[in-house]
Amino acid sequence: MLKRQELVELQRFATQIRLETLKEIKNLGFGHIGGALSIVETLAVLYGKVMKINPLNPDWEERDWLVVSKGHAGPAVYAALALKGFFPLEDLMTLNQPRTKLPSHCDRNLTAGIDMTTGSLGQGISTAIGIALGHRLDRRESFVYLIVGDGEINEGQIWEGALFAPNHQLDNLILLVDNNKKQLDGYTKDINDLGVISEKFRSFGWDVDEVDGSNLGEIYQSIHRARKNKGKPSAIILDTIKGQGVKFVEETLANHHIKFSETEDELTQQAIEKLTNKLEKLQGVK
């Protein structure tokens, strides 16, 4: 269980990630805002408390790996990486612009700290499985974390991987499903109803947990438990809201990708100011 000070530090980090993500997208004027915001707390826990990383040596062989298969969540990942010191914070303002090292979808050949190129939805599970198998062959005690979206698991490749990983007892693989209930063109239940996601993975032989994806403590506890699991991969189903933590984005129906009008620009600025104030208050908490 997290100590109070540890939880406060994660709250600060999550607030910073959300704040910098909004600044990036506001500066660009459009972007994949909904699915980036819904995994902020998960990224805060992974980068702030769980993963073995070295910003001064991003290719450190003993590091833990993160594959964000829902690659359009890149803006939030970039914010977390910049805040951890993988590259300068001001680079975030180059998001998806000419000659940027921060493209719309994550690219390991361009961005320090990105372990796997993603964005062709469904394919991340295959690469994550390959990395986990590689770690086993090299006898590394490194974990592979994989984030997929709930809409993404419409893809058949997800379920091929879901069958393969338990058969090979990949207990160094931890899958996190961002269950924000929406995908590109609407609610997942209306497009291809997933039913009970946890039961599907459980039936494929995974160890499964379900948590509140906005609760830092619950996310940490679930990952901590999964790391101790032996003999099977773990799946953590995150109950989230698309646009999480920013009210006007949460309330926008088509919030997978937003092109800012004058109204959205003003609302984003208000959200930035609100998060800045929240961060200042958290800085004073001992």
N, C-alpha and C positions, 0 to 999 in steps of 0.2 A: 504493500500500500504506500502511496506517495505521502511524504511528509508535507505539512502545510506550506513551507517555503518552496518546496519542489513544485507543488501545484501552482503557487503564485508565479513562479518563474515560467512555467509552461503557459499560463494564462497571458503573461506578457508576450511570450514568443508567438502564440497564436494570434494575438491582437496585432503584432507587428507584421506577421505574414499576411493577414487579411488587409491591413492598411496598405502595404506595399503592392499587393495584388490589385487593389482598386486604383492606386496611383498609376500603375503600368497601363491598365486598360483605359483609364480616363485619358491618359496622355495620347494613346493610340487612336481613341475615338470609337473603337469597336473591339469585340473579342468574346472568347468563350468564358463568360463570367460565371454562369450558373454552376457548372461542374467544377470550376476552379475553387469557388468559395466553399463548396460542400465538403471538401477534403482538408480544409485548413487545420482543423483540430488533429486529424490523423497525421498530417505532416509535422505538426508541432511535436507530437509525441515521438514520432520516429526519429526526426532530426535532433530533437531537444533532449531526449532521454534514453532512447533505445539503441539506435544503430551505432556500430563501430565505424567511424569515419575519420578522415584526416584531410581537412580543407587545404593544407599545405602540400599534400600528396594525394590528389584525387584518385590515382590509380593504385593506391596501396593494396597489395595483394590480399591482406588479411581483413579487409573491410567487409562490412555487410553491404549487400546490393539492394537497390530499390528499382523495380520496374514499374513505371506508371503506364499501364497499358492504355488507359484512357488519356492518351497523349495530349488532348486538347486542354487538359488541366495544367498545362505547362506554366502559365503565369504564376500560379501558386507555388509550384515546385521551384521556379526560378527565384521567387521571393525568399523561400526558405534557404536556398543555396547561397544567395547573396548575403543574407543575414548571418549565416554561419561562416562567411568569409571565403567562399570558393571563388568569387569574383567581386569587383567593386559594386556597391549598391547603386551607383549612378548608371550602371550598364542596364538596369531594369528599364530605363526610359527608351532603350533601343528596341524594345519588344516588337518583333514581326516587321521591322523596317529594313530597307536595303542594307546589305552587308552586315546585318546583325548576327550575333552569336546566340541569340535567343529567338528561334523561329516559333511559329504558331504551335507546331507539335515538337515534342522533345527529340533532340538529335545528339547522340553521344559523340559524334565527330565534330560538333561545334561548341558544345557547352561543357565547361568544367563541372564535374559532379554528376552529370547524367550518365547512368550506367548502361542504358539500353535505349536505342532509337525506337520510338513508338508512335502510334497514331492510326495505323491501319488496324482498326479495332478487332479484337479477338486474338491477335497474334502474340500479344504479350505473355500469355500463359505458356506458350510453347518455348519462347526464349527464356522465361524464368525457370522452367523445368530443366532446360539445357544447362543453365548456369548452376542450378542446385545439384544436378548430376555431376557437373564438372568439379564443384567443391568437394563432393563426396570422393571422387576419384583422386583428387589432390590431397585428400585428408585434411581439408580446411574446416575449422569450426566456425564458419561464416553462415549467416542466415540470408535468405533471399526473400524480400518482401515484394508482393505483387498487388497493385491496386487496379481493380477493374470497375467499370460502371455497371449499373443494373441493366441499362439498355444494351450495353455491350454483350451481356451474356445471352442475348438472342443468338449470338454466333455459334455455329456448330463446333468450331475449333476449341471454344472454351470447354465444351463437354468431352471432347477427345482428351484434352489435357486433364480434365477433372477425373477421368477414368484412369489415365496413365499414372498420375502422381501417387495415388494410394497403392497401386500395384507395385510400385518401386519404393514404397515406404519412405517417401521424401519428407522426413520430419524436420528438415532444414528449410522448408518452404512454407511461408505464411501468406495466405491470400486474404486481402481485405476488399470486400464488395461495398462500393459506395451506393447504397440503396436509397437514392434520392427521389425515386418514383417517376422520374421523367427521362426522356431521351430527346433526340433532335426534333422529332415532329409530334411530340405529345406525351401523354402519360403512358408508361410502360404497360399498364393494365389494359389500355385500350388498343395498343398496337400488337403486343404479343405477351399476353398475361403470363407472368413468371410463376404464379402461385406462391408457395412458401419456399423461398430460396434456400433457407437453412435445411429443410428436409431433403431437397434435391442433392445438395452437397453431402449430407449425411448418408444418403442412400448410395452414393458413389464411394463411400468409405473414408470420408474426411472427418476429422475432429472439428466440431462446429460450435461457435459461440455467437450470440447476438447481443449487441450493445447499442447504447445511445451514442450516435456518431458526433454529438456536440459535447459529450462529457469526457473531458481529458482523463479523469481518474478511471473511468470505466474502460476507455480505450487502452490505457497503460496496463491495467490489471489483466485485460484479456490477452494482450500481446505477451505479457510476462508469463502468463499461464501457458500460452501456446509454445513459447520457447522451451518449456520444460517437457512438452509432449514428446513421446517416443513412439516410433513405429508407423506414424501416419502423418500426412500433411494437415495443416490447420486452416480453417476458413473462418474469418470473422465477418459477420454481416453487420454493417454500420447503418443504423437507422438515421438518415440525414434528410435535409431539406435542400433542394436545388437553390443556390443563391444564399446558403446558410450564413446568418450573421449580418445580413444587410437587408433591411426590411423591404425596400422598394423592389429589390431583385427577387426576393422570395415571393412577392406578390405579383410579379410579372409572369404571365402564363408562358409566353414564348421566351424563356430566359436561357436557353442553351447558348445562343450567340446573340448579342445585342449590339446594334449600331446606334450610337448615342445621338439623340436629338438634343436640342437645347434643354429640354426638360430632364432627360436622363443625366446630362452633364451636370446640371444644377443639383439633382438628387445625389449623384455620386460625390460631389464636393461636400454636401451636407454630411454624408456618411463618413467621408474622410475626416472631417472636423470632429464628428462624434467619436470616431475611433481614436483620434489623436488625444482627445480629452480623457478617454478611458485609459489609454496607455499612460498618460501623465499621472492618473490616480493610482494605477497599478505600480508605477515606479516608486511611489511613496509607501507602499505596503511592505512591512518588515516581516 
